[in-house]
């Protein structure tokens, strides 16, 4: 009997060790999710319920809908890592309309390997979130409910490969990217030139973040392709525990025609101020300007092109840590009459958007 008890104890110890090992291994895998429901009312009342063509997120009028919902698996054992996230929502419908088949529902799908045992140097390939801009598709992570114009008209996602180095202290991250194009999973038909970019992300203190990102590529089939060079700068300054400011500036150029020495330009400054009070509440205001006279990214067909100023006021309530209720009012004012209102064109557009987002 004593021997049987000893044997049972040994088997129990082995089983416990195996269970602990299984838990340890499974800790490398993380499952998470996100969902954001929204309702937007555009006071210009578009007949097809679609917001203006330069808006790709929260872009439906007078209906309750899902902007973005995804389920994500992340694996990281210190030397290998991978992410895959599948999504649905009006964000996916608007931003991935040109992608093929099931690719329309891919939010992320990438894998990477660490290249050094002593340095934090990684190479990754697949479909990534964009390296350009301080606002992402995940509204809950942004200071204002809806995106600014420059974020809407730069890539939300990209595909290709990237090399990333982060210093041991984590203050500086350098990334070089080889890309399939400007917000593309597959390269544009007839275009034989890859694109690329760099990102310099510097966080000298917990209160300050500085970033520079760029993109260099060509647009159009090889017979007519033109060069595009785009720059994005931003800084995030948490001046106190409650009050912060984000300032950004985008500047892009593109050849007017293949072989031409003439270039079209895009300029877009943006600033956001945010104040958090009473723990669960926050208010934020944003002012932005976007100029694209020759339709490099936003074409209007009007004499002055797209020259638009935007103002936003946002209120947040976080009932629990992983949920956020938001309300935002926004006004656009344009130099030309580029907005449709019933049977006429006007130079203004105003809207109210409410959302409820939850993550796990």
BELPETA-V869732 format. One record per helix or strand. SS is the DSSP state (a for helix, b for strand). FROM is the first residue (numbers start at 1). LEN is the number of residues. Records with the same first field share a line. If there is no record, write none. Layout:
SS: FROM-LEN + FROM-LEN
This chain:
a: 2-25 + 90-6 + 101-5 + 139-3 + 149-4
b: 29-14 + 50-1 + 60-1 + 63-14 + 80-9 + 106-9 + 120-10 + 157-10 + 172-8 + 195-11 + 208-12 + 226-13 + 243-13 + 263-15 + 281-12 + 306-12 + 323-12 + 339-3 + 344-3 + 348-12
